[in-house]
Amino acid sequence: TSQNDIKVETTEELQPYLDEMIQTITEYDSSENVNCFYINDQKEWFTVGVRNTYKNSIEAAELLGDENISFIVDQEVITLKTSDAKLMLAKVQRYADNCSIVTAKHKIDVAKLTTSDAIKAFDYKSGYPDKLNFTI
């Protein structure tokens, strides 16, 4: 085949593939494949709202001089030293931050692709940090 036989896909032709991959990346980012960590081998996730609530509770406990704090995990009350809970929550937050960065980078990278085959072959599951595993 000659160079003239290579079909160049237009932006308009690529758009449906790009839209589908962006949706796939977004759905993967929102799934428990990403939004998950383990506490005593139990799958768990704290949404942004829950993380903010726990952060406020930990800050209040610290201000009041409370050495321990309790929270709910897998329908059980778990009590930790306030300092340990603060560290755990910070690790969960940084994990979530790092996952968000990977997702954003995937969207940027896939938008730069110039063929439908490259878009379809994009590995949207790669690059995410290892899941956290806490033992309490």
Summary of the structure (lengths in Angstrom):
residues: 136
radius of gyration: 21.1
end to end distance: 63.6
largest distance: 76.4
contacts: 322
relative contact order: 0.19
helix: 54%
strand: 15%
